[in-house]
């Protein structure tokens, strides 16, 4: 199962995760279209750590500091 297959399955199950990165050494038009449809950010192998860091920083800056996150481990 590829990462695209996995996230296609997750979306079909209702996953609402907004920030998905896929790292692959097989980027082509079909893969790029599928990733775009899934709202995934594609990085090609070998990936540039600075590019990934910029992407993560942009996501972090978009967070609302006033939102309380769920504690998944709380009983």
C-alpha positions as CSV (number, residue, x, y, z in Angstrom):
1,X,0.0,0.0,0.0
2,X,1.4,3.4,-1.0
3,X,1.0,6.6,1.1
4,X,-1.5,7.8,-1.4
5,X,-3.5,4.6,-1.1
6,X,-3.4,4.9,2.7
7,X,-4.6,8.6,2.8
8,X,-7.3,7.8,0.2
9,X,-8.6,5.2,2.5
10,X,-8.3,7.5,5.5
11,X,-10.3,10.2,3.7
12,X,-13.0,7.7,2.7
13,X,-13.3,6.9,6.5
14,X,-13.8,10.6,7.3
15,X,-10.3,11.7,8.2
16,X,-10.2,15.5,8.3
17,X,-6.5,15.9,8.8
18,X,-5.5,19.1,7.0
19,X,-1.7,18.8,6.9
20,X,-0.4,15.7,5.2
21,X,3.1,15.4,3.7
22,X,4.0,12.6,1.4
23,X,7.6,11.8,0.6
24,X,8.2,9.8,-2.6
25,X,10.8,9.0,-5.2
26,X,8.1,8.4,-7.8
27,X,6.5,11.8,-8.5
28,X,4.6,11.9,-11.8
29,X,1.5,13.7,-13.1
30,X,-0.8,11.0,-11.8
31,X,0.7,11.0,-8.3
32,X,0.7,14.8,-8.3
33,X,-3.0,14.9,-9.2
34,X,-4.0,12.4,-6.6
35,X,-2.0,14.2,-3.9
36,X,-3.6,17.5,-4.9
37,X,-7.1,15.9,-4.7
38,X,-6.2,14.6,-1.2
39,X,-4.7,18.0,-0.2
40,X,-1.3,16.4,0.4
41,X,2.0,18.2,0.1
42,X,4.4,16.2,-2.0
43,X,8.1,16.1,-1.3
44,X,10.5,14.2,-3.6
45,X,13.3,11.9,-2.4
46,X,15.8,12.9,-1.4
47,X,13.9,15.8,0.1
48,X,15.3,19.2,1.2
49,X,15.0,19.4,4.9
50,X,14.8,23.2,4.7
51,X,11.8,22.9,2.3
52,X,10.1,20.5,4.8
53,X,10.9,22.9,7.7
54,X,9.4,25.8,5.8
55,X,6.2,23.9,5.2
56,X,6.0,22.9,8.9
57,X,6.7,26.4,10.0
58,X,3.9,27.8,7.8
59,X,1.5,25.2,9.3
60,X,2.6,26.2,12.9
61,X,2.1,29.9,12.2
62,X,-1.5,29.2,11.0
63,X,-2.5,27.7,14.4
64,X,-4.8,29.7,16.7
65,X,-2.9,29.9,20.0
66,X,-6.3,30.2,21.9
67,X,-7.5,26.7,20.8
68,X,-7.2,24.0,23.4
69,X,-6.0,20.7,21.9
70,X,-7.5,17.4,22.8
71,X,-5.5,15.2,25.2
72,X,-5.9,11.8,23.5
73,X,-4.4,10.1,26.6
74,X,-6.7,11.6,29.2
75,X,-9.0,9.1,30.9
